[in-house]
Amino acid sequence: MNVSAGMLLFRESGGRIEVLLAHPGGPFWIGKDEGAWTIPKGAIGEGEAPLAAARREFEEEMGPVPAGAAVGLDPVKQPGGKLVHAFAMRGDFDAARLKSNTFTLEWPPRSGRIHSYPEIDRAGWFPLDEARRKILRGQTPFLSQLEELLEVS
């Protein structure tokens, strides 16, 4: 089974909760907005703890991980079958300072031209209602879990 882990960074701004979402880079995602954003996440390495993978992936895709305690959310199976572990963490991140790793891809397909793209081309803070429209459908349960977690806290 394909298993990933990611960080759901959140903050309070103007009396409301906002979450940090990332927009995937590359030609497939250009021009896509609603339903295209994600939590920063990636594959869990062999023998790697999910939280360690989530922190590593955040750093690779976004930049330095803010300091703070992470709370595990219930894993969610994505429509494609991938299981995603997410960790909620209160913190701040300057989305304008995004520094993502890159990947290479032949584009257009079968053209022989290889291009380099950032894994994440932009990031932004969104209030929960807007985040529900922006985030990939399979990841919306993480937003609901965060709301429940914060109501109890």
GITARA-V728316 format. One line per field, one symbol per residue. ss: DSSP state (H for helix, E for strand, - for the rest). burial: b if it has 16 or more other C-alpha atoms within 10 Angstrom, else e. A space follows every 10 residues. Layout:
BEGIN
ss: ???
burial: ???
END
This chain:
BEGIN
ss: --EEEEEEEE EEE--EEEEE EEEE------ ------EE-E EEE------H HHHHHHHHHH H--------E EE---EE--- --EEEEEEEE ----HHH--- -EEEEE---- ---EEEEE-E EEEEEEEHHH HHHHE-HHHH HHHHHHHHHH HH-
burial: eebbbbbbbb beeeeebbbb bbbbbbeeee eeeebbbbbb bbbbeeeeeb bebbbbbbbb bbbebeeeeb bbbebbbeee eebbbbbbbb bbbebeebbb bbeeeeeeee eeeeeebbbb bbbbbbbbee bbbbbbbbbb bbbeebeeee eee
END
